[in-house]
């Protein structure tokens, strides 16, 4: 029921996902009449979808605490419960982010010593995509937390982009080891010691993100959120400036027309993939952007399927557990 | 002597500055032969420039501590000393940033309770320019420090962009008052209480920077540096993508030619003004970008002149002193 358009977007997205991946089956939570009305024209979903009715929905502006206290029985709650009960391997929602995070923590619990899930941004770069985390959930991070982000980002990279040892960089204000916040310098020491399923490349700076200097870029949730939103704002500014440059005169408009294929490729590459997983939960939950269209929501479903089928949670368990026991001993 | 090209850039820049501002006079520190060789062809500087010889120069890769211990008598040292001695109202250098900051702190001292100068970025926005600070000098900031940045950013805005009460925003991960780092929330409370020579507009997010949501955007040096460098990296990525879009086919190349005037205007607008002042010193010191051309270095000279002639230091003294006494009592 989530997102700006509800089932009118999410149900056709499931149809597209069903056609692309014959192994997928769906349990859908929401207003049954509305959902079943859409199914009539979507034959690929027949026999592969179960609609579980609820007319309780969590508002887009509900506070996380409200959602936890009063959310039981809502469509979002029931979708996450399907994962907690083992009926589903992953939950996907385009609804209220804070509510989804709170309900997921409550029902699925966190892995190891983590407190809150990390949010990961799938950042377009000169070399493809990099995973940047945390982009807003954990504002203050000690060294251990940053190391956990490195482990989770690497597992995410494995699961979503296949084989190969990912490279991991730690975001800092300089590449010299004497610079930076204490927590960042301490995390650098732990990561340098090695023993991980990724290659640590050391400190990176803000301008290394767009270069694709590492597959995974680790930072605290405050700086990560600032970087992500600054980038989004700048991308919008570029697009506006470009539109202005191309509509300034009839000749410029003709120029835009001639260069259109290249400009479209560029625009497609610069769009961040909308939404992403909550990393660190004891289960797979993917948040799709509220404004996503059917293609965007289908991409979130594919990502959820990839995470669930790739041993992502096993890799996390393998790499997070020992460290937490170490810290506890 | 600083910057990638030394006097071959800085001396012609002074000539341009001298022609634009008849009231300016210059004291230039460096290798006299090299500088005087350039003056022969620059008549506007005649009678308005004094060349003080030194062949000691601070290397581009010298550490700040080295520069402080062994910098006495170097061109950069002597330029700052001219301000400390009251012979000059401002110093401008295109040399080593860390060395210039260390030498400036040592000779000029900080205003009030400040520990290190703040670096300000002159960020291009949809509405002109915004001052973003701190972009790298003070990594960890308490609430009082963030409030001082607000005061300094506002004074900088007054001095460099003329009359009018500037608006100030505090960078955060959301606009709701319950979100964010403790220091940021505490600074918000102090700024809300008012009594400043600017209008505080509350929390802003990363994407508000490019919108020009406030004249001054305040954040700690870690997040500010990450935001600035992320933005620089993205701008480079965007330019590369645009070049690719416009060279993909002969038609695209023709398109680029037709849209060239608009694209050039856009590019000029997107270039950040290179360099900026060190805010919080008991004197005016402006750092020009090492790679600046004569126009860029002349802009740094104009900025220094504006700061020195506008009552900038008085405004800082007026707004910083009382708070420090308050804090001490």
Contacts between the chains, C-beta under 8 A, distances in Angstrom:
chain1	res1	chain2	res2	distance
A	125	B	237	7.3
A	126	B	237	5.9
A	126	B	240	6.8
A	136	B	173	5.5
A	139	B	173	6.6
A	139	B	180	6.9
A	139	B	181	5.6
A	140	B	181	6.7
A	171	B	226	6.3
A	173	B	136	5.6
A	173	B	139	6.6
A	173	B	221	7.2
A	173	B	222	6.1
A	173	B	225	4.3
A	173	B	226	7.3
A	180	B	139	7.0
A	180	B	222	7.8
A	181	B	139	5.6
A	181	B	140	6.7
A	181	B	222	5.9
A	205	B	225	7.8
A	205	B	226	8.0
A	205	B	229	5.0
A	206	B	225	6.9
A	206	B	226	4.7
A	206	B	227	7.1
A	206	B	228	6.7
A	206	B	229	2.9
A	206	B	230	3.7
A	206	B	231	7.5
A	206	B	232	7.2
A	206	B	233	6.0
A	207	B	229	4.5
A	207	B	230	6.9
A	207	B	232	5.0
A	207	B	233	3.2
A	207	B	236	7.1
A	208	B	233	6.8
A	209	B	230	5.8
A	209	B	233	5.8
A	209	B	234	7.9
A	210	B	230	7.5
A	210	B	233	3.8
A	210	B	234	5.0
A	210	B	236	6.8
A	210	B	237	3.9
A	211	B	233	6.3
A	211	B	237	7.6
A	219	B	226	7.1
A	221	B	173	7.2
A	222	B	173	6.1
A	222	B	180	7.8
A	222	B	181	5.9
A	222	B	223	6.1
A	223	B	222	6.1
A	223	B	223	4.9
A	223	B	226	4.7
A	225	B	173	4.3
A	225	B	205	7.8
A	225	B	206	6.8
A	226	B	171	6.3
A	226	B	173	7.3
A	226	B	205	8.0
A	226	B	206	4.7
A	226	B	219	7.1
A	226	B	223	4.7
A	226	B	226	6.3
A	226	B	227	5.2
A	227	B	206	7.0
A	227	B	226	5.2
A	227	B	227	6.4
A	227	B	230	4.5
A	228	B	206	6.8
A	229	B	205	5.0
A	229	B	206	2.9
A	229	B	207	4.4
A	230	B	206	3.7
A	230	B	207	6.9
A	230	B	209	5.8
A	230	B	210	7.5
A	230	B	227	4.5
A	230	B	230	5.7
A	230	B	231	5.7
A	231	B	206	7.5
A	231	B	230	5.7
A	231	B	231	7.3
A	231	B	234	5.4
A	232	B	206	7.2
A	232	B	207	5.0
A	233	B	206	6.0
A	233	B	207	3.2
A	233	B	208	6.8
A	233	B	209	5.8
A	233	B	210	3.8
A	233	B	211	6.3
A	234	B	209	7.9
A	234	B	210	5.0
A	234	B	231	5.4
A	234	B	234	5.3
A	234	B	235	7.1
A	235	B	234	7.0
A	235	B	238	7.7
A	236	B	207	7.1
A	236	B	210	6.8
A	237	B	125	7.4
A	237	B	126	6.0
A	237	B	210	4.0
A	237	B	211	7.7
A	238	B	235	7.9
A	238	B	238	5.1
A	238	B	270	7.8
A	240	B	126	6.7
A	241	B	266	4.6
A	241	B	269	6.8
A	241	B	270	6.9
A	242	B	242	7.7
A	242	B	266	6.9
A	244	B	262	6.8
A	244	B	266	7.0
A	245	B	259	5.9
A	245	B	262	3.3
A	245	B	263	5.0
A	245	B	265	6.8
A	245	B	266	4.6
A	246	B	259	5.6
A	246	B	262	6.4
A	248	B	259	8.0
A	248	B	261	7.0
A	248	B	262	4.2
A	248	B	265	7.8
A	249	B	261	7.5
A	249	B	262	7.3
A	251	B	258	4.5
A	251	B	259	7.4
A	252	B	258	6.2
A	252	B	259	4.4
A	252	B	261	7.4
A	252	B	262	4.9
A	254	B	255	7.4
A	254	B	258	5.5
A	255	B	254	7.4
A	255	B	255	4.0
A	255	B	256	6.6
A	255	B	257	7.1
A	255	B	258	3.3
A	255	B	259	3.5
A	255	B	260	7.9
A	256	B	255	6.6
A	256	B	259	6.3
A	257	B	255	7.1
A	258	B	251	4.5
A	258	B	252	6.2
A	258	B	254	5.5
A	258	B	255	3.3
A	258	B	258	7.2
A	259	B	245	5.9
A	259	B	246	5.6
A	259	B	251	7.4
A	259	B	252	4.4
A	259	B	255	3.5
A	259	B	256	6.3
A	259	B	259	7.5
A	260	B	255	8.0
A	261	B	248	7.1
A	261	B	249	7.5
A	261	B	252	7.4
A	262	B	244	6.7
A	262	B	245	3.2
A	262	B	246	6.5
A	262	B	248	4.3
A	262	B	249	7.3
A	262	B	252	5.0
A	263	B	245	5.0
A	265	B	245	6.8
A	265	B	248	7.9
A	266	B	241	4.5
A	266	B	242	6.9
A	266	B	244	7.1
A	266	B	245	4.7
A	269	B	241	6.8
A	270	B	238	7.6
A	270	B	241	6.9
